[in-house]
Amino acid sequence: MSDRHAVLEETLGALRQAADHLDATHRGVGRYFPLTSAVLASLPQSEQERLDALAIRYARCQDLLFPAMRALARAQLEPKADGSFLQLHGLMEKQGVVTSTEDWERQRALRNAVGHTYPDPGAISDILNGIHAATPELLGVVRRLAAGAASLAGDGGSS
């Protein structure tokens, strides 16, 4: 196994684990959505912590996507693997791994919102609603990345 394939395997392993945790939390809190600030305020602390876990797991999973995309492109020996983000995103979009740049920017904005403190329950519920709605697409990207890596392994690594 080449170094680039080993890096891909390691990166995808971390991404899959993060995606599994996100998926489990997403399914576990689904009954609260769409979430309102009143519902959020009325939840017991333990359930609010589960919603925090959703946000943190979403951010972690989103953070791992770009390194996994780069690792896949490097394993494919793609010249754009070490190019700009837009070049790499364009390559992944062409391969059907990701959707539009606008979707990526929306998902990234949600990820960035997790790192900020919002005292307003309305803002928090809006962010959580966005994360809950965006999670299936994020998990879909992970599945498509894994499928791309599997097909690479299936062809002996000659892409």
N, C-alpha and C positions, 0 to 999 in steps of 0.2 A: 504494500500500500504506500502510495507516495505521500509526502508531507502535506501536500494540498488536499488530498483526500482525507487524511487524518484530521486536519484542521476542520474540514467540512463536517466530518462525523462528530467531532467534539462540539462544534458550534451548534449543529442541529440537535444534538443530545440535550444541550442546555435549553435550547429553544423549545423542544418538545416537552421537556419537564415544566417549563414556565407555562406553556400552552395548556398542558393537562391541569395544572393548578388553577389557571384562569378559567378554564372550562368548568371545572367542578364548582368553583365559587359562583360563576355566572349562573349556572343551573340552580344553585342553592338559594340565591337571592331573587330569582326571577319573579316571585310572587309580589314583590314590592314595586314593580314597574308597570306603568310609568310612576315615578316617584315624585311626590310633592314635598314641599318644605314642611307642611303640617304632619305628613306621615313620617318623614325623617325625624322630626322633633319628638314624635310620640313613641318611637321605637326604643326598646330597652337597649342599654349600652352594648350588650353582647351582639345584638343585631346591627347596631351602628358600626361596630368593629368589623363585622362581616362585609359591610358595604365599603369600609376602608380597605379591607383586603382585596375586594374587587378592583378598586382603583389602583392599588399598589401592584397587583398582579398584572393588570392591563399595562401599566407603565413599564414593568419589567419585560413583559413579552414584546412590547413595541420596541423597546431599546435593543433587544436581541435580533430584531429582524434585519437591520442593515448589515451587521457583521455576517449574518447567515447568507444574505444575498451576495455579498462580496465573496464569501468562501465558496458558494456554489459557482459563481462566475469564474473564479480562479481555477476550480477543479475542472471546469469546462474549457479551460485555456482560452477564455474570451479576452480579446485585447482591451475591452472596456472594463474589465474587472478592477483595474486600478485607476480608472478615470474618475471624473467628478460624480457627485451623487446623481445628478440629472442623467448622465450617460448610463450609469449602472441601473437607475430606475427605469430608463427607457429600454434597456436590454431585458430587464425582468418583466416589463410590461409586454414587450414583444413575445416573450416566452410564455405569457399568460399567468405568471406568478402573482403579479400585482395589478391593480387597476390604475386608474388615473393618478396623476401627480396631485390633483386637487383632493382626492380621497386620502392620499398619504399625508398631505398637509393638514387635513382635518383630524386625522388620527394622531398626528404628531402634536397638534395643538391640545388635544385632550390629554395626551401624555404629559405635556408641559404643564397643564393646569393642575395635575396631581401634585406637582412639586410646590405649589403655592398655597398659602393659607388664606382661606376665604371665610370671614366671620358670618357672612350672610347665608342663612340656610337655603334661600332660593338659588343662589349661585352654586352651592354645593349640590343641590338636587339636580340642577341643570347639567352640571358636569357628569354626575353619576348617570343621568338619563342618556347623555351622549355616549358614555363609556358602555353602558348596557347595550345600546343600539349598535355600536361599532364593533363589539366583541365578536359576533359571528363572522364578519369580514376579516378581522384580524386572524381568527382561527383558520379561516379559509386560506389565507396567505401562507400560514404555517404548513397546512396540508399540501398546498401546491409546491412549496419549497421542498418539502420532504419527498414528494413525488418526483420532482426534478432530480433530486439527488439519487433516488432509487433507480430512475431510468439511466442515470449516468453510470451507476454501479452495474446495471444490467447490460450495458453495452461495452463493458470492460474498461470504461473510463476514456473511451476514444470519442470525444465530441469535437 
